Amino acid sequence: MAHPGLSSESKSGTISKIKVENFMCHSSMEIELGNWVNFITGQNGSGKSAILTALCVAFGCRAKSTERATKLSDFIKTGCSYALVHVEIRNQGDDAFKPETYGDVITIERRITHAASSTFLRDYQGKRISQRKEDVREIVEHFNIDVENPCVIMSQDKSREFLHSGNDRDKFKATLLEQVDDLLKNIRHELNGATELVKQLEKSIDPILKELKELQGKIKSMEHVEEISQQVLLLKKKLAWTWVYDVDKQLQEESSRIEKLKDRLAKCQNLIDQEHVFLQKLDQETKYFPFLAINVKMEELGDRMSKKKAQIVVIRVRIGYPVEVASDGADSSLNPHVALTLRIDTLEGFVHEVSQTLVELRREVAVMNVRHDGNPCRNQEAPRTYAHGGLHYDEQPRRN
């Protein structure tokens, strides 16, 4: 039962139960200890020292250090094949050792056989956690249980030696405080060496720290450059989309212009069709036009020739040549040679005039074709009336 004044910190590292089997003179024994001082009494040879030895063995002490045996198998009771030491340690309060793993109780169990020994660590439920000796040593160091220190555990032999020693120096050695002092001196020396090493490392690390600061500055610059790169990439995307919008707008404008041109194209196509029909009609009608014009010119030339003949007769009368009128209207009283010459001159003049007239007519027809072929899409229709050499030509020509 816990003492009312016992604090939670004092519970950590205190032994609550000891249990041994086939250990030295004990076949089976179990003792529950209180929170404070515990006294174990009994007759000589009843096994009081065996309990203290069992604690030393459980906490990892060697057989020679107990001064009761030279090897662990010597602790096995005569006639038995094994020995078992079971120790439970309270693990509560702020100084508890890995309470999330072991819980409120840590169990150290050591099993000894003639061939070997093994150690097990169990949690508060008896579940095996570890079997490494290093873990046992870690627990002992955590709770500061030094079984080889006479101030912690002192056997009968050491007690007798300590009491009968009259030398204070020997009594001081019995407490092992001198070893502790030497240990502290060694620790202080190592600590000074470590301090010097730290100073040297600090000096050597200064260039590294300076380089690290420079690298951090470069990293910040690179981060800034990366941000700028991201912004440039974003602006490029925006610029690309701006081009897309502009091109789309231009496409819409061009589509609108194309639609308007399509409408105008349809109108022009209608005008072209009308002109084509008109030209077909014109082609059909103009094939008679040269003959009509030639006939008219022939009539005009005949009239002119008659007038010239009359003028020749008048001239002959004036100069005294005899004049006779033939039945065909020719001058038969003239010298045959002169009459033939006059006839030839008259015909040559007529042929020349007819040739000139044909050239003019061909030129006018070519001009008309150029006018119609060169401007197929006119907003206004061409006039349907033409004039060639005094002849008026309408859309419906007059045929003789």
NUNU-374657 format. One record per residue (C-alpha): residue in one letter; x, y, z. Coordinates in steps of 0.02 Angstrom, whole numbers. Example, Ala and Ser with C-alpha at 12.3 -4.5 7.8 and 13.67 -1.06 7.14 Angstrom:
2
<node><r>A</r><east>615</east><north>-225</north><up>390</up></node>
<node><r>S</r><east>684</east><north>-53</north><up>357</up></node>
This chain:
400
<node><r>M</r><east>0</east><north>0</north><up>0</up></node>
<node><r>A</r><east>72</east><north>168</north><up>-50</up></node>
<node><r>H</r><east>120</east><north>292</north><up>86</up></node>
<node><r>P</r><east>7</east><north>448</north><up>87</up></node>
<node><r>G</r><east>159</east><north>564</north><up>82</up></node>
<node><r>L</r><east>246</east><north>474</north><up>-61</up></node>
<node><r>S</r><east>262</east><north>585</north><up>-213</up></node>
<node><r>S</r><east>238</east><north>524</north><up>-390</up></node>
<node><r>E</r><east>422</east><north>554</north><up>-429</up></node>
<node><r>S</r><east>479</east><north>434</north><up>-290</up></node>
<node><r>K</r><east>377</east><north>294</north><up>-367</up></node>
<node><r>S</r><east>483</east><north>288</north><up>-524</up></node>
<node><r>G</r><east>627</east><north>164</north><up>-508</up></node>
<node><r>T</r><east>571</east><north>82</north><up>-345</up></node>
<node><r>I</r><east>556</east><north>-108</north><up>-336</up></node>
<node><r>S</r><east>380</east><north>-171</north><up>-307</up></node>
<node><r>K</r><east>403</east><north>-361</north><up>-320</up></node>
<node><r>I</r><east>540</east><north>-493</north><up>-320</up></node>
<node><r>K</r><east>509</east><north>-671</north><up>-376</up></node>
<node><r>V</r><east>638</east><north>-811</north><up>-390</up></node>
<node><r>E</r><east>632</east><north>-993</north><up>-444</up></node>
<node><r>N</r><east>769</east><north>-1123</north><up>-413</up></node>
<node><r>F</r><east>888</east><north>-983</north><up>-367</up></node>
<node><r>M</r><east>1022</east><north>-1032</north><up>-239</up></node>
<node><r>C</r><east>925</east><north>-1103</north><up>-91</up></node>
<node><r>H</r><east>752</east><north>-1043</north><up>-147</up></node>
<node><r>S</r><east>639</east><north>-1159</north><up>-247</up></node>
<node><r>S</r><east>503</east><north>-1030</north><up>-266</up></node>
<node><r>M</r><east>485</east><north>-867</north><up>-175</up></node>
<node><r>E</r><east>391</east><north>-703</north><up>-205</up></node>
<node><r>I</r><east>406</east><north>-543</north><up>-102</up></node>
<node><r>E</r><east>310</east><north>-381</north><up>-125</up></node>
<node><r>L</r><east>403</east><north>-228</north><up>-61</up></node>
<node><r>G</r><east>334</east><north>-66</north><up>6</up></node>
<node><r>N</r><east>367</east><north>110</north><up>-55</up></node>
<node><r>W</r><east>490</east><north>155</north><up>82</up></node>
<node><r>V</r><east>617</east><north>55</north><up>184</up></node>
<node><r>N</r><east>592</east><north>-134</north><up>186</up></node>
<node><r>F</r><east>671</east><north>-255</north><up>314</up></node>
<node><r>I</r><east>696</east><north>-439</north><up>276</up></node>
<node><r>T</r><east>731</east><north>-547</north><up>428</up></node>
<node><r>G</r><east>766</east><north>-730</north><up>451</up></node>
<node><r>Q</r><east>883</east><north>-859</north><up>523</up></node>
<node><r>N</r><east>1057</east><north>-889</north><up>458</up></node>
<node><r>G</r><east>1052</east><north>-985</north><up>294</up></node>
<node><r>S</r><east>869</east><north>-944</north><up>263</up></node>
<node><r>G</r><east>913</east><north>-852</north><up>100</up></node>
<node><r>K</r><east>914</east><north>-667</north><up>146</up></node>
<node><r>S</r><east>1074</east><north>-631</north><up>51</up></node>
<node><r>A</r><east>1008</east><north>-735</north><up>-94</up></node>
<node><r>I</r><east>871</east><north>-605</north><up>-120</up></node>
<node><r>L</r><east>1000</east><north>-465</north><up>-129</up></node>
<node><r>T</r><east>1105</east><north>-569</north><up>-249</up></node>
<node><r>A</r><east>952</east><north>-601</north><up>-357</up></node>
<node><r>L</r><east>927</east><north>-412</north><up>-374</up></node>
<node><r>C</r><east>1109</east><north>-391</north><up>-428</up></node>
<node><r>V</r><east>1092</east><north>-530</north><up>-557</up></node>
<node><r>A</r><east>929</east><north>-457</north><up>-625</up></node>
<node><r>F</r><east>1009</east><north>-286</north><up>-649</up></node>
<node><r>G</r><east>1151</east><north>-361</north><up>-752</up></node>
<node><r>C</r><east>1287</east><north>-386</north><up>-623</up></node>
<node><r>R</r><east>1419</east><north>-517</north><up>-661</up></node>
<node><r>A</r><east>1436</east><north>-672</north><up>-551</up></node>
<node><r>K</r><east>1610</east><north>-627</north><up>-487</up></node>
<node><r>S</r><east>1549</east><north>-453</north><up>-435</up></node>
<node><r>T</r><east>1425</east><north>-533</north><up>-314</up></node>
<node><r>E</r><east>1568</east><north>-628</north><up>-228</up></node>
<node><r>R</r><east>1448</east><north>-776</north><up>-211</up></node>
<node><r>A</r><east>1491</east><north>-873</north><up>-369</up></node>
<node><r>T</r><east>1615</east><north>-877</north><up>-513</up></node>
<node><r>K</r><east>1485</east><north>-905</north><up>-650</up></node>
<node><r>L</r><east>1298</east><north>-880</north><up>-667</up></node>
<node><r>S</r><east>1259</east><north>-1066</north><up>-679</up></node>
<node><r>D</r><east>1320</east><north>-1083</north><up>-499</up></node>
<node><r>F</r><east>1162</east><north>-991</north><up>-442</up></node>
<node><r>I</r><east>1051</east><north>-1134</north><up>-504</up></node>
<node><r>K</r><east>985</east><north>-1236</north><up>-359</up></node>
<node><r>T</r><east>1061</east><north>-1408</north><up>-343</up></node>
<node><r>G</r><east>963</east><north>-1537</north><up>-442</up></node>
<node><r>C</r><east>874</east><north>-1406</north><up>-553</up></node>
<node><r>S</r><east>902</east><north>-1363</north><up>-736</up></node>
<node><r>Y</r><east>869</east><north>-1178</north><up>-731</up></node>
<node><r>A</r><east>850</east><north>-1027</north><up>-618</up></node>
<node><r>L</r><east>732</east><north>-878</north><up>-641</up></node>
<node><r>V</r><east>740</east><north>-703</north><up>-568</up></node>
<node><r>H</r><east>587</east><north>-591</north><up>-592</up></node>
<node><r>V</r><east>594</east><north>-407</north><up>-536</up></node>
<node><r>E</r><east>456</east><north>-277</north><up>-559</up></node>
<node><r>I</r><east>498</east><north>-90</north><up>-555</up></node>
<node><r>R</r><east>372</east><north>50</north><up>-534</up></node>
<node><r>N</r><east>369</east><north>167</north><up>-685</up></node>
<node><r>Q</r><east>256</east><north>312</north><up>-637</up></node>
<node><r>G</r><east>275</east><north>501</north><up>-626</up></node>
<node><r>D</r><east>378</east><north>627</north><up>-720</up></node>
<node><r>D</r><east>537</east><north>522</north><up>-711</up></node>
<node><r>A</r><east>457</east><north>370</north><up>-794</up></node>
<node><r>F</r><east>557</east><north>277</north><up>-927</up></node>
<node><r>K</r><east>464</east><north>267</north><up>-1094</up></node>
<node><r>P</r><east>292</east><north>256</north><up>-1014</up></node>
<node><r>E</r><east>212</east><north>247</north><up>-1187</up></node>
<node><r>T</r><east>304</east><north>81</north><up>-1214</up></node>
<node><r>Y</r><east>311</east><north>-2</north><up>-1043</up></node>
<node><r>G</r><east>167</east><north>78</north><up>-951</up></node>
<node><r>D</r><east>163</east><north>92</north><up>-759</up></node>
<node><r>V</r><east>271</east><north>-62</north><up>-726</up></node>
<node><r>I</r><east>435</east><north>-124</north><up>-804</up></node>
<node><r>T</r><east>475</east><north>-309</north><up>-780</up></node>
<node><r>I</r><east>654</east><north>-373</north><up>-790</up></node>
<node><r>E</r><east>664</east><north>-561</north><up>-806</up></node>
<node><r>R</r><east>827</east><north>-659</north><up>-813</up></node>
<node><r>R</r><east>830</east><north>-845</north><up>-849</up></node>
<node><r>I</r><east>988</east><north>-944</north><up>-813</up></node>
<node><r>T</r><east>1031</east><north>-1117</north><up>-878</up></node>
<node><r>H</r><east>1190</east><north>-1220</north><up>-870</up></node>
<node><r>A</r><east>1228</east><north>-1173</north><up>-1050</up></node>
<node><r>A</r><east>1182</east><north>-988</north><up>-1057</up></node>
<node><r>S</r><east>1074</east><north>-848</north><up>-986</up></node>
<node><r>S</r><east>945</east><north>-732</north><up>-1064</up></node>
<node><r>T</r><east>863</east><north>-570</north><up>-1010</up></node>
<node><r>F</r><east>687</east><north>-510</north><up>-1057</up></node>
<node><r>L</r><east>599</east><north>-342</north><up>-1033</up></node>
<node><r>R</r><east>410</east><north>-342</north><up>-1019</up></node>
<node><r>D</r><east>279</east><north>-205</north><up>-1005</up></node>
<node><r>Y</r><east>141</east><north>-188</north><up>-875</up></node>
<node><r>Q</r><east>35</east><north>-321</north><up>-965</up></node>
<node><r>G</r><east>178</east><north>-448</north><up>-969</up></node>
<node><r>K</r><east>208</east><north>-423</north><up>-1157</up></node>
<node><r>R</r><east>388</east><north>-449</north><up>-1209</up></node>
<node><r>I</r><east>466</east><north>-286</north><up>-1268</up></node>
<node><r>S</r><east>653</east><north>-323</north><up>-1285</up></node>
<node><r>Q</r><east>789</east><north>-448</north><up>-1241</up></node>
<node><r>R</r><east>942</east><north>-340</north><up>-1268</up></node>
<node><r>K</r><east>1063</east><north>-311</north><up>-1124</up></node>
<node><r>E</r><east>1090</east><north>-133</north><up>-1185</up></node>
<node><r>D</r><east>908</east><north>-94</north><up>-1148</up></node>
<node><r>V</r><east>929</east><north>-161</north><up>-970</up></node>
<node><r>R</r><east>1084</east><north>-54</north><up>-948</up></node>
<node><r>E</r><east>986</east><north>97</north><up>-1012</up></node>
<node><r>I</r><east>849</east><north>71</north><up>-884</up></node>
<node><r>V</r><east>976</east><north>49</north><up>-742</up></node>
<node><r>E</r><east>1066</east><north>208</north><up>-792</up></node>
<node><r>H</r><east>902</east><north>303</north><up>-808</up></node>
<node><r>F</r><east>849</east><north>259</north><up>-629</up></node>
<node><r>N</r><east>1031</east><north>275</north><up>-566</up></node>
<node><r>I</r><east>1039</east><north>97</north><up>-497</up></node>
<node><r>D</r><east>1226</east><north>53</north><up>-483</up></node>
<node><r>V</r><east>1229</east><north>-120</north><up>-405</up></node>
<node><r>E</r><east>1421</east><north>-120</north><up>-399</up></node>
<node><r>N</r><east>1425</east><north>35</north><up>-290</up></node>
<node><r>P</r><east>1436</east><north>-10</north><up>-104</up></node>
<node><r>C</r><east>1327</east><north>141</north><up>-65</up></node>
<node><r>V</r><east>1187</east><north>55</north><up>-161</up></node>
<node><r>I</r><east>1214</east><north>-130</north><up>-123</up></node>
<node><r>M</r><east>1338</east><north>-193</north><up>6</up></node>
<node><r>S</r><east>1357</east><north>-379</north><up>31</up></node>
<node><r>Q</r><east>1401</east><north>-465</north><up>196</up></node>
<node><r>D</r><east>1583</east><north>-484</north><up>148</up></node>
<node><r>K</r><east>1600</east><north>-303</north><up>99</up></node>
<node><r>S</r><east>1509</east><north>-248</north><up>257</up></node>
<node><r>R</r><east>1626</east><north>-351</north><up>364</up></node>
<node><r>E</r><east>1777</east><north>-282</north><up>272</up></node>
<node><r>F</r><east>1712</east><north>-105</north><up>288</up></node>
<node><r>L</r><east>1677</east><north>-120</north><up>477</up></node>
<node><r>H</r><east>1843</east><north>-201</north><up>523</up></node>
<node><r>S</r><east>1949</east><north>-80</north><up>421</up></node>
<node><r>G</r><east>2033</east><north>48</north><up>532</up></node>
<node><r>N</r><east>2102</east><north>153</north><up>390</up></node>
<node><r>D</r><east>1991</east><north>297</north><up>337</up></node>
<node><r>R</r><east>2065</east><north>291</north><up>164</up></node>
<node><r>D</r><east>2013</east><north>110</north><up>144</up></node>
<node><r>K</r><east>1838</east><north>152</north><up>205</up></node>
<node><r>F</r><east>1833</east><north>292</north><up>76</up></node>
<node><r>K</r><east>1886</east><north>170</north><up>-59</up></node>
<node><r>A</r><east>1747</east><north>52</north><up>-5</up></node>
<node><r>T</r><east>1619</east><north>184</north><up>-52</up></node>
<node><r>L</r><east>1694</east><north>195</north><up>-228</up></node>
<node><r>L</r><east>1686</east><north>384</north><up>-215</up></node>
<node><r>E</r><east>1866</east><north>393</north><up>-274</up></node>
<node><r>Q</r><east>1816</east><north>307</north><up>-434</up></node>
<node><r>V</r><east>1675</east><north>430</north><up>-454</up></node>
<node><r>D</r><east>1798</east><north>574</north><up>-429</up></node>
<node><r>D</r><east>1917</east><north>503</north><up>-558</up></node>
<node><r>L</r><east>1771</east><north>480</north><up>-675</up></node>
<node><r>L</r><east>1720</east><north>661</north><up>-651</up></node>
<node><r>K</r><east>1898</east><north>719</north><up>-685</up></node>
<node><r>N</r><east>1903</east><north>619</north><up>-845</up></node>
<node><r>I</r><east>1735</east><north>691</north><up>-895</up></node>
<node><r>R</r><east>1797</east><north>868</north><up>-859</up></node>
<node><r>H</r><east>1953</east><north>837</north><up>-963</up></node>
<node><r>E</r><east>1851</east><north>769</north><up>-1107</up></node>
<node><r>L</r><east>1731</east><north>915</north><up>-1089</up></node>
<node><r>N</r><east>1874</east><north>1040</north><up>-1103</up></node>
<node><r>G</r><east>1939</east><north>948</north><up>-1256</up></node>
<node><r>A</r><east>1766</east><north>950</north><up>-1331</up></node>
<node><r>T</r><east>1752</east><north>1137</north><up>-1296</up></node>
<node><r>E</r><east>1916</east><north>1171</north><up>-1386</up></node>
<node><r>L</r><east>1860</east><north>1063</north><up>-1529</up></node>
<node><r>V</r><east>1697</east><north>1159</north><up>-1539</up></node>
<node><r>K</r><east>1793</east><north>1324</north><up>-1546</up></node>
<node><r>Q</r><east>1904</east><north>1258</north><up>-1685</up></node>
<node><r>L</r><east>1752</east><north>1196</north><up>-1779</up></node>
<node><r>E</r><east>1667</east><north>1365</north><up>-1756</up></node>
<node><r>K</r><east>1820</east><north>1451</north><up>-1831</up></node>
<node><r>S</r><east>1826</east><north>1329</north><up>-1975</up></node>
<node><r>I</r><east>1640</east><north>1347</north><up>-2004</up></node>
<node><r>D</r><east>1646</east><north>1536</north><up>-2024</up></node>
<node><r>P</r><east>1696</east><north>1529</north><up>-2209</up></node>
<node><r>I</r><east>1563</east><north>1400</north><up>-2235</up></node>
<node><r>L</r><east>1434</east><north>1513</north><up>-2152</up></node>
<node><r>K</r><east>1491</east><north>1658</north><up>-2262</up></node>
<node><r>E</r><east>1477</east><north>1549</north><up>-2417</up></node>
<node><r>L</r><east>1307</east><north>1490</north><up>-2355</up></node>
<node><r>K</r><east>1248</east><north>1671</north><up>-2340</up></node>
<node><r>E</r><east>1309</east><north>1705</north><up>-2517</up></node>
<node><r>L</r><east>1219</east><north>1551</north><up>-2579</up></node>
<node><r>Q</r><east>1061</east><north>1605</north><up>-2489</up></node>
<node><r>G</r><east>1074</east><north>1774</north><up>-2575</up></node>
<node><r>K</r><east>1096</east><north>1687</north><up>-2743</up></node>
<node><r>I</r><east>949</east><north>1576</north><up>-2704</up></node>
<node><r>K</r><east>842</east><north>1728</north><up>-2668</up></node>
<node><r>S</r><east>901</east><north>1806</north><up>-2831</up></node>
<node><r>M</r><east>861</east><north>1646</north><up>-2924</up></node>
<node><r>E</r><east>690</east><north>1642</north><up>-2843</up></node>
<node><r>H</r><east>664</east><north>1822</north><up>-2901</up></node>
<node><r>V</r><east>722</east><north>1773</north><up>-3075</up></node>
<node><r>E</r><east>604</east><north>1626</north><up>-3070</up></node>
<node><r>E</r><east>461</east><north>1741</north><up>-3023</up></node>
<node><r>I</r><east>508</east><north>1857</north><up>-3167</up></node>
<node><r>S</r><east>515</east><north>1707</north><up>-3284</up></node>
<node><r>Q</r><east>342</east><north>1655</north><up>-3228</up></node>
<node><r>Q</r><east>279</east><north>1832</north><up>-3258</up></node>
<node><r>V</r><east>360</east><north>1836</north><up>-3430</up></node>
<node><r>L</r><east>281</east><north>1669</north><up>-3472</up></node>
<node><r>L</r><east>112</east><north>1734</north><up>-3415</up></node>
<node><r>L</r><east>134</east><north>1893</north><up>-3519</up></node>
<node><r>K</r><east>182</east><north>1787</north><up>-3670</up></node>
<node><r>K</r><east>23</east><north>1688</north><up>-3649</up></node>
<node><r>K</r><east>-78</east><north>1848</north><up>-3634</up></node>
<node><r>L</r><east>10</east><north>1918</north><up>-3790</up></node>
<node><r>A</r><east>-30</east><north>1759</north><up>-3886</up></node>
<node><r>W</r><east>-212</east><north>1772</north><up>-3836</up></node>
<node><r>T</r><east>-209</east><north>1957</north><up>-3887</up></node>
<node><r>W</r><east>-148</east><north>1905</north><up>-4058</up></node>
<node><r>V</r><east>-285</east><north>1775</north><up>-4065</up></node>
<node><r>Y</r><east>-415</east><north>1907</north><up>-4023</up></node>
<node><r>D</r><east>-345</east><north>2026</north><up>-4155</up></node>
<node><r>V</r><east>-340</east><north>1890</north><up>-4288</up></node>
<node><r>D</r><east>-516</east><north>1837</north><up>-4242</up></node>
<node><r>K</r><east>-575</east><north>2017</north><up>-4258</up></node>
<node><r>Q</r><east>-488</east><north>2033</north><up>-4427</up></node>
<node><r>L</r><east>-566</east><north>1869</north><up>-4482</up></node>
<node><r>Q</r><east>-737</east><north>1933</north><up>-4434</up></node>
<node><r>E</r><east>-706</east><north>2094</north><up>-4532</up></node>
<node><r>E</r><east>-643</east><north>1997</north><up>-4683</up></node>
<node><r>S</r><east>-792</east><north>1879</north><up>-4671</up></node>
<node><r>S</r><east>-908</east><north>2030</north><up>-4673</up></node>
<node><r>R</r><east>-816</east><north>2101</north><up>-4824</up></node>
<node><r>I</r><east>-826</east><north>1932</north><up>-4911</up></node>
<node><r>E</r><east>-1013</east><north>1925</north><up>-4881</up></node>
<node><r>K</r><east>-1033</east><north>2099</north><up>-4955</up></node>
<node><r>L</r><east>-924</east><north>2051</north><up>-5103</up></node>
<node><r>K</r><east>-1028</east><north>1895</north><up>-5127</up></node>
<node><r>D</r><east>-1183</east><north>2004</north><up>-5139</up></node>
<node><r>R</r><east>-1096</east><north>2118</north><up>-5264</up></node>
<node><r>L</r><east>-1031</east><north>1966</north><up>-5358</up></node>
<node><r>A</r><east>-1207</east><north>1902</north><up>-5380</up></node>
<node><r>K</r><east>-1262</east><north>2071</north><up>-5449</up></node>
<node><r>C</r><east>-1111</east><north>2078</north><up>-5565</up></node>
<node><r>Q</r><east>-1146</east><north>1901</north><up>-5622</up></node>
<node><r>N</r><east>-1322</east><north>1955</north><up>-5669</up></node>
<node><r>L</r><east>-1253</east><north>2103</north><up>-5766</up></node>
<node><r>I</r><east>-1127</east><north>1989</north><up>-5852</up></node>
<node><r>D</r><east>-1264</east><north>1870</north><up>-5901</up></node>
<node><r>Q</r><east>-1366</east><north>2013</north><up>-5972</up></node>
<node><r>E</r><east>-1214</east><north>2079</north><up>-6068</up></node>
<node><r>H</r><east>-1177</east><north>1905</north><up>-6131</up></node>
<node><r>V</r><east>-1354</east><north>1888</north><up>-6200</up></node>
<node><r>F</r><east>-1339</east><north>2061</north><up>-6277</up></node>
<node><r>L</r><east>-1171</east><north>2018</north><up>-6356</up></node>
<node><r>Q</r><east>-1242</east><north>1858</north><up>-6428</up></node>
<node><r>K</r><east>-1382</east><north>1957</north><up>-6507</up></node>
<node><r>L</r><east>-1256</east><north>2087</north><up>-6564</up></node>
<node><r>D</r><east>-1145</east><north>1953</north><up>-6643</up></node>
<node><r>Q</r><east>-1293</east><north>1881</north><up>-6736</up></node>
<node><r>E</r><east>-1344</east><north>2052</north><up>-6801</up></node>
<node><r>T</r><east>-1173</east><north>2125</north><up>-6842</up></node>
<node><r>K</r><east>-1130</east><north>1986</north><up>-6964</up></node>
<node><r>Y</r><east>-1243</east><north>2076</north><up>-7090</up></node>
<node><r>F</r><east>-1175</east><north>2247</north><up>-7048</up></node>
<node><r>P</r><east>-1022</east><north>2249</north><up>-7165</up></node>
<node><r>F</r><east>-1126</east><north>2201</north><up>-7315</up></node>
<node><r>L</r><east>-1253</east><north>2336</north><up>-7277</up></node>
<node><r>A</r><east>-1117</east><north>2464</north><up>-7259</up></node>
<node><r>I</r><east>-1032</east><north>2408</north><up>-7421</up></node>
<node><r>N</r><east>-1198</east><north>2418</north><up>-7515</up></node>
<node><r>V</r><east>-1225</east><north>2595</north><up>-7452</up></node>
<node><r>K</r><east>-1048</east><north>2644</north><up>-7499</up></node>
<node><r>M</r><east>-1072</east><north>2565</north><up>-7670</up></node>
<node><r>E</r><east>-1227</east><north>2669</north><up>-7697</up></node>
<node><r>E</r><east>-1136</east><north>2826</north><up>-7641</up></node>
<node><r>L</r><east>-988</east><north>2787</north><up>-7756</up></node>
<node><r>G</r><east>-1107</east><north>2753</north><up>-7902</up></node>
<node><r>D</r><east>-1187</east><north>2923</north><up>-7876</up></node>
<node><r>R</r><east>-1016</east><north>3005</north><up>-7867</up></node>
<node><r>M</r><east>-960</east><north>2914</north><up>-8025</up></node>
<node><r>S</r><east>-1114</east><north>2974</north><up>-8119</up></node>
<node><r>K</r><east>-1076</east><north>3150</north><up>-8065</up></node>
<node><r>K</r><east>-896</east><north>3133</north><up>-8123</up></node>
<node><r>K</r><east>-953</east><north>3068</north><up>-8293</up></node>
<node><r>A</r><east>-1067</east><north>3217</north><up>-8311</up></node>
<node><r>Q</r><east>-922</east><north>3331</north><up>-8266</up></node>
<node><r>I</r><east>-813</east><north>3245</north><up>-8398</up></node>
<node><r>V</r><east>-947</east><north>3269</north><up>-8531</up></node>
<node><r>V</r><east>-960</east><north>3453</north><up>-8488</up></node>
<node><r>I</r><east>-771</east><north>3471</north><up>-8500</up></node>
<node><r>R</r><east>-767</east><north>3384</north><up>-8671</up></node>
<node><r>V</r><east>-904</east><north>3496</north><up>-8734</up></node>
<node><r>R</r><east>-806</east><north>3647</north><up>-8680</up></node>
<node><r>I</r><east>-646</east><north>3591</north><up>-8765</up></node>
<node><r>G</r><east>-735</east><north>3540</north><up>-8925</up></node>
<node><r>Y</r><east>-734</east><north>3349</north><up>-8912</up></node>
<node><r>P</r><east>-883</east><north>3263</north><up>-8987</up></node>
<node><r>V</r><east>-996</east><north>3190</north><up>-8855</up></node>
<node><r>E</r><east>-1113</east><north>3040</north><up>-8877</up></node>
<node><r>V</r><east>-1216</east><north>2957</north><up>-8747</up></node>
<node><r>A</r><east>-1218</east><north>2770</north><up>-8754</up></node>
<node><r>S</r><east>-1362</east><north>2663</north><up>-8707</up></node>
<node><r>D</r><east>-1275</east><north>2606</north><up>-8546</up></node>
<node><r>G</r><east>-1238</east><north>2787</north><up>-8503</up></node>
<node><r>A</r><east>-1052</east><north>2776</north><up>-8559</up></node>
<node><r>D</r><east>-966</east><north>2897</north><up>-8675</up></node>
<node><r>S</r><east>-956</east><north>2803</north><up>-8844</up></node>
<node><r>S</r><east>-902</east><north>2952</north><up>-8953</up></node>
<node><r>L</r><east>-733</east><north>2966</north><up>-8867</up></node>
<node><r>N</r><east>-575</east><north>2892</north><up>-8935</up></node>
<node><r>P</r><east>-576</east><north>2709</north><up>-8885</up></node>
<node><r>H</r><east>-405</east><north>2726</north><up>-8806</up></node>
<node><r>V</r><east>-456</east><north>2879</north><up>-8706</up></node>
<node><r>A</r><east>-620</east><north>2802</north><up>-8657</up></node>
<node><r>L</r><east>-534</east><north>2646</north><up>-8595</up></node>
<node><r>T</r><east>-410</east><north>2749</north><up>-8497</up></node>
<node><r>L</r><east>-549</east><north>2847</north><up>-8414</up></node>
<node><r>R</r><east>-641</east><north>2686</north><up>-8375</up></node>
<node><r>I</r><east>-486</east><north>2613</north><up>-8293</up></node>
<node><r>D</r><east>-453</east><north>2769</north><up>-8191</up></node>
<node><r>T</r><east>-633</east><north>2771</north><up>-8133</up></node>
<node><r>L</r><east>-629</east><north>2590</north><up>-8079</up></node>
<node><r>E</r><east>-462</east><north>2610</north><up>-7990</up></node>
<node><r>G</r><east>-529</east><north>2759</north><up>-7894</up></node>
<node><r>F</r><east>-684</east><north>2661</north><up>-7849</up></node>
<node><r>V</r><east>-583</east><north>2511</north><up>-7789</up></node>
<node><r>H</r><east>-472</east><north>2624</north><up>-7683</up></node>
<node><r>E</r><east>-622</east><north>2707</north><up>-7602</up></node>
<node><r>V</r><east>-703</east><north>2537</north><up>-7568</up></node>
<node><r>S</r><east>-540</east><north>2475</north><up>-7488</up></node>
<node><r>Q</r><east>-531</east><north>2627</north><up>-7376</up></node>
<node><r>T</r><east>-711</east><north>2602</north><up>-7326</up></node>
<node><r>L</r><east>-680</east><north>2418</north><up>-7280</up></node>
<node><r>V</r><east>-530</east><north>2467</north><up>-7172</up></node>
<node><r>E</r><east>-633</east><north>2597</north><up>-7078</up></node>
<node><r>L</r><east>-775</east><north>2472</north><up>-7052</up></node>
<node><r>R</r><east>-657</east><north>2339</north><up>-6982</up></node>
<node><r>R</r><east>-579</east><north>2467</north><up>-6865</up></node>
<node><r>E</r><east>-750</east><north>2519</north><up>-6798</up></node>
<node><r>V</r><east>-802</east><north>2337</north><up>-6771</up></node>
<node><r>A</r><east>-638</east><north>2303</north><up>-6674</up></node>
<node><r>V</r><east>-669</east><north>2458</north><up>-6565</up></node>
<node><r>M</r><east>-845</east><north>2398</north><up>-6526</up></node>
<node><r>N</r><east>-781</east><north>2225</north><up>-6474</up></node>
<node><r>V</r><east>-648</east><north>2301</north><up>-6361</up></node>
<node><r>R</r><east>-778</east><north>2410</north><up>-6276</up></node>
<node><r>H</r><east>-892</east><north>2263</north><up>-6240</up></node>
<node><r>D</r><east>-756</east><north>2137</north><up>-6189</up></node>
<node><r>G</r><east>-650</east><north>2255</north><up>-6082</up></node>
<node><r>N</r><east>-788</east><north>2309</north><up>-5961</up></node>
<node><r>P</r><east>-901</east><north>2159</north><up>-5928</up></node>
<node><r>C</r><east>-967</east><north>2221</north><up>-5761</up></node>
<node><r>R</r><east>-1041</east><north>2394</north><up>-5789</up></node>
<node><r>N</r><east>-1162</east><north>2477</north><up>-5672</up></node>
<node><r>Q</r><east>-1256</east><north>2548</north><up>-5823</up></node>
<node><r>E</r><east>-1298</east><north>2460</north><up>-5985</up></node>
<node><r>A</r><east>-1213</east><north>2519</north><up>-6147</up></node>
<node><r>P</r><east>-1321</east><north>2612</north><up>-6270</up></node>
<node><r>R</r><east>-1408</east><north>2504</north><up>-6394</up></node>
<node><r>T</r><east>-1384</east><north>2623</north><up>-6544</up></node>
<node><r>Y</r><east>-1223</east><north>2638</north><up>-6647</up></node>
<node><r>A</r><east>-1174</east><north>2744</north><up>-6798</up></node>
<node><r>H</r><east>-1055</east><north>2681</north><up>-6933</up></node>
<node><r>G</r><east>-1020</east><north>2790</north><up>-7088</up></node>
<node><r>G</r><east>-1185</east><north>2880</north><up>-7079</up></node>
<node><r>L</r><east>-1283</east><north>2716</north><up>-7050</up></node>
<node><r>H</r><east>-1387</east><north>2712</north><up>-6890</up></node>
<node><r>Y</r><east>-1391</east><north>2538</north><up>-6811</up></node>
<node><r>D</r><east>-1520</east><north>2492</north><up>-6677</up></node>
<node><r>E</r><east>-1537</east><north>2339</north><up>-6565</up></node>
<node><r>Q</r><east>-1654</east><north>2262</north><up>-6693</up></node>
<node><r>P</r><east>-1566</east><north>2295</north><up>-6861</up></node>
<node><r>R</r><east>-1662</east><north>2319</north><up>-7019</up></node>
<node><r>R</r><east>-1627</east><north>2184</north><up>-7145</up></node>
<node><r>N</r><east>-1654</east><north>2216</north><up>-7333</up></node>
